[in-house]
């Protein structure tokens, strides 16, 4: 299965934790961006002639894709269709949106163009925390947007997911539990939650360096365990370390990533993975623009050709992120790599790993200690 990721870099406000390739919304850039994106798509799809034949998922991420005016988003989709990417024929077409850009008009237009899954960025229902992390909008807006999207997707028999964040400065365990409970009780089919990462050169990262904010290390595992428990009580099961779904609501596009399926990325900073080669476009808008105008050649991208060592590392790491886990027999057959049994048994005895036949998978607090387990298994 092939996937296509399209990065829309525009945001009405850059959040304090964001280290993605984003630019402030500027009406003069919208049309230019669509023109450039379609030029890039034409060149990249030409370079990978058979890619579209197996294309089954399309994901519009960002940034905020719904920050694009309706007429420009429509033009983008129509341009992709002219290149053979027919959204209405895809198994899954996902559109990220923010509470302030998920109006009825936007939802209807996206649906008419082939979008069948909406991803809402909520982060928290706490107004004080939203303000602290530099997030635009209010908890009331988030609730209204969530209700609007759920009503719309139920009526049209579509899918919906929402994101939360935890381990925010000043966030209590009880406050995060309230966020998870409220979202689970909404009846949504899919939830993602992520612990805050403090990246250099972001507003929150700089504040942490100055000692203005700090994070309680002990709260992270407590919040994670509690969030998992609440979602499971509502029938929303973990299928990847940060992703939870009711049966049949899992993200096909993201599962393709974790299974090392091939995907192509378009737009500033977008990544792709084709034939054991990982590629990334220039991340800054102006550099990406110049690259596209010069022909969008692979030679102008950051390219990493994976050897055996890198493939083994990825297969172990990506597989253990998922509930299915890692097939030891397949790893030996494909890569001639064996993880020593004493290492596996050590984590099983800790209660962090379980084994079923040739399959090993995380359990208990193994989900929290995943990085340490993976590091121990790497050749």
ABEGO torsion letter per residue (X at the ends): XBBBBBBBABBABBBAABABBBBBBBAAAAAAAAAAAAAAAAAAAAABAAAAAABABBBBBOEBAAABBAAAAAAAAAAAAAAGBBAAABABBBBBBBAAABBAAAAAAAAAAGBABBBBBAGBABAAAAAAAGBBEBAAAAAAAAAAAAAAAAAAGBBBBBBBBBGBBGBBAAAAAAAAAAAAAAGBABBBBBBBBBBBGBAAAAAAAAGABBBBAAAAAAAAAAAAAAAAAAGBBBABAABBBBBGABBAAAAAAAAGBBBBBBEBGBBBBBGGBBBBBBABAAAAAAAAAAGGBAAABBBBBBBAAAAAAAAAAAAAABAAEBBAAAAAAAAGBBBBAAAAAAAAAAGABBBBEABBBBBEAAAAAAAAAAAAABX
